[in-house]
Amino acid sequence: MRFAPRDANSAVLNQVNRELLMRIQEQGIAVPSRTLVGGRFTIRICICNHRSRREDFDLLVREVVRIGEEIMEEG
């Protein structure tokens, strides 16, 4: 998963996604990890809890967009 609005360059998006991951974890929304895919910082989601529901992932996607936009506005 990667927050990636079309008008931002890769270096900026790497920084935004680093900050985004930290905020998601700090706010207790989810506990994703990170990885690099093709040199791009990416938020890694591992689904291993049998109690996970679709609503959990819908929330995560909404929050990634919300927080990502918030970070872009701050920058």
N, C-alpha and C positions, 0 to 999 in steps of 0.2 A: 504494500500500500504506500502511496506517495502523494502528498499534496502537490499538485503541479498545474497551477494556472498557466494558460498558454503564453502569456506575455512576460514571463520571468525566465531569466537565464539559469543554467544548470547550477552554477556556483551559488547563486542566491537561493535556489530551491534546496540545495543541500543544507544550507544554514537554517532555513525556515523549517525543514523537516527535522533537524536535530532539536531545535527549540520546541517544536510541536510534540515530539516524542517525550521530552522531559515534562512538558505541561500535562500531557495525557496521564503520565505516571503520577505526577505530583497531585493531580486533582482526583486520583483514584478512579478514573473512568475505565481504565484497562491496564494491563501490564504487558504490552508488546515489547519486543526487543528490536534490534537494528541489524541491518546487513547492507552490503554494497551490491548493487546489481548494475553491471556495466559502468562501474565507477560512480554510480549515483547512490546517495544515502537513501535508504528505503526502510520504512517501518514494517517490521516482520510480525505477522500474526500467526500464532501457533494454536490451533484448536485441538485441545486434548481433554477438556472437561466435558464429561457426558451430560452435564446439566446446562451447558450453553444453549441459548435459545436464539432464534433469528433476531428477536428484539435487542439482544445484547450487541449483535453486529450492526444492526441498523443504528443504534445509539453511537457506536464507535465511529461509523462513517459520518454521521451528522456532526459529531464533535470534532473530527478531523477537519471537516470543511469549516466549521465555525471558528475553531482555534487558528487554523491556517490563515483564514481571512483576517482575523484579529492581528496576527503577527505581521502580515503584509501591510496592514494599515499603520502599525507602529513603526515600521521600517522606513 
